[in-house]
């Protein structure tokens, strides 16, 4: 029985890898994740004023620019974000008015809606730094200050009662004026949780509204920001708080609307290529020749076998002879999936349907990017690293921005 299990291990592992890859590929085509920390610029549809606002009152805003995630539109222009007033205090003779809002629902222009967890933030450098200095602070509008009809400030704590907001604001209340945000005012909504959205149309070349989250693009941005002394952390390929803060400071200094998003304008200012940059697909009409596709498939299969050998996984054992990390196993699965995807791509190219082959290129590049992500945490040998670098260079023939 033990030997039968051992003999069936490669077949079982390959089946699991193919199943996982197929599920992930289908999911990637259907849904894209807009990460936590993303800032969306909206425009108020009605007046917000502390003299009449009531706790629990809802209001709507309109998304100013279409939001593209990597290569696809996920939030069309004209979509709406619904907000709720969670605290309202009118002005009196001693204190300014205050309004606190949260954003709870995204309503796309096609009628689809998604629950969101969003809060108010600011694109003004001074206000944003004050807000970010305490991630647990409640963000409020304060009357009598600021260019939007109110200052935007952090006060108190999300775990403290609403009455503590006024005490925490202190001298900011000295103007004794109401909040009045006119209709048509632009506000910044920051997502506190990631949102899974369905992909829409493919973005045009160099679309400045695109937000890039692919690991290789984020790594490139981190490297560029580090060289400019904005980013001081490790090159992880993850769009974390430190990376978003570095992007915000860079945008502020360059006169770009400061959101902390790695968008097209920022990528361009950092010297990154912005035509079909990274992500779930590549807007490129190139394809490999049948011979090149065959070479790619053989090299990919060899590389997956090399990684398996590195893990000491044999056909006659159901366990590794040395301790194997989850990251190293993830890399093996990613390489195996890429090898299978390369084989499918070769079959399509040899089938002679150029349109289908061109359409399949993004799937092949998606599989490559999953290997890129797996490599960030694994401990590959120099042979594995060098072989993968060679494959990546060949994939640049499908998309020159994939480096």
Secondary structure, 3 states (H helix, E strand, C coil): CHHHHHHHHHHHHHHHHHHHHHHHHHHHHHEEEECCCCEEEEEECCCEECCCCCCCCEEEEEECCCEEECCEEEECCCCEEEEEEEEEECCCCCCCCEEEEEEEEEECCCCCEEEEEEEEECCCHHHHHHHHCCCCCEEEEECCCCCCCCEEEEECCCCCCCHHHHHHHHHHHCCCCCCEECCCCEEEEEECCCEEEECCCECCCCCCCEECCCHHHHHHHHHHHHHCCCCCCCCCCCCCHHHHHHHHHHHHHHCCCCCCCCEHHHHHHCCCCCCCCCCCCCCCCCCCCHHHHHHHHHHHHHHHHHHHHHCCCCCCCCCCCCCCCHHHHHHHHHHHHHHHHHHHHHHHHHCCCHHHHHHHHHHHHHHHHHHHHHHHHCCCCHHHHHHHHHHHHHHCCCCCCCC
